[in-house]
Amino acid sequence: MAVPYLLVGRLALVTGGGSGIGRAVCQALAREGATVVVADRNENAAKSTLDTLLQVNQNKHAVKFVDVSQSQSVHYLFSSISQQLSQVPDIVVNSAGITQDAMLNDLTEQMFDDVLTVNLKGTFLVIQAACKLMVSENIKDGSLVNVSSIVGKVGNIGQCNYAASKAGVVGLTKAVAKEVAKHGIRCNAVMPGFIDTPMVGTVPEKVMEYFKKQTPLARQGKPEDVAEACLFLASPKSSYITGEVIEVTGGLFM
């Protein structure tokens, strides 16, 4: 007997869907039958993700440009989704993020602001827009999944701005979960460790080797490892879970 797909009939929006964790999340959600909107600042990268989704299922997936740091761009994203697909996203995964690393004494105010604006404010803007639509459309099984980072829990040298932004995502997740639960909407977060993505590609090799040795599972994580956790939180399998943070770190810093 065939196992039914988890997300048939669901519309999922994934920011930062053009590469890395975001792309893997898009693929995992599509594999379970969802229609996926791939949103990214890099439309060519998003289109590359779309090509992989069409190999998984033939739903009417879509590519959208978005700059999550700009409220006008986020507003246009949601309005264009409604117009094109005649449906409100009931799954939203916030994977868009940037780094601008520097030691504390070299970290400029602009670098701090840029990272907080994309990683934290951007997550807030997308969540707020999504929740307004979910509530207005009376969606009772909405799921919000935010991508934080283990750096937001333990900090990291040269990443004061990034650590602050990702710690903020956890606080935002927990506060939102309390507010929207009465509407049947859940809000959770995943906290990846050092995952093999373009973002981590800038980390010096000797630093990565150090963290690999400190990881009980003795390997670097893959985007798919994080995507499976996001899939779980997006799906009915986690229907009684909200306000939680799942660490996907191979046991690092446990």
HUKAHU-V384582 format. One line per field, one symbol per residue. phi: phi as a letter, one per 30 degrees, with the letter a starting at -180 (. if undefined). psi: psi as a letter, one per 40 degrees, with the letter a starting at -180 (. if undefined). A space follows every 50 residues. Layout:
phi = ???
psi = ???
//
This chain:
phi = .dddddbdiccccbdiddahdedddeddddecjddccccadcddddddde eddddcbcdddbcbdacddcddddddedddddddchacecbbcccdabbb dadedcdddddddedddddcdddedddddddeddddchdcbdbcbcccae ddcciadibeddddddddddddedddeddcedciccbbbcbdddcdbedd dddeeddddddddddedhaddcedddddddeeddcddcdcbaicbcdcbi jdid
psi = hihiidfheihhhhifeeibdddddddddddeeihhhhhidgdddddddd dddeedifigiihhhhheehddddddddddddddefihhehhhgehiiig iiideehiddddddddddddddddddddddddddddefhefihhhhhaid dedeiihefddddddddddddddddddddedeeehihiiigibhigidde eehidddddddddehdefiiiiddddddddddddiedfefhieihhhgee ehf.
//
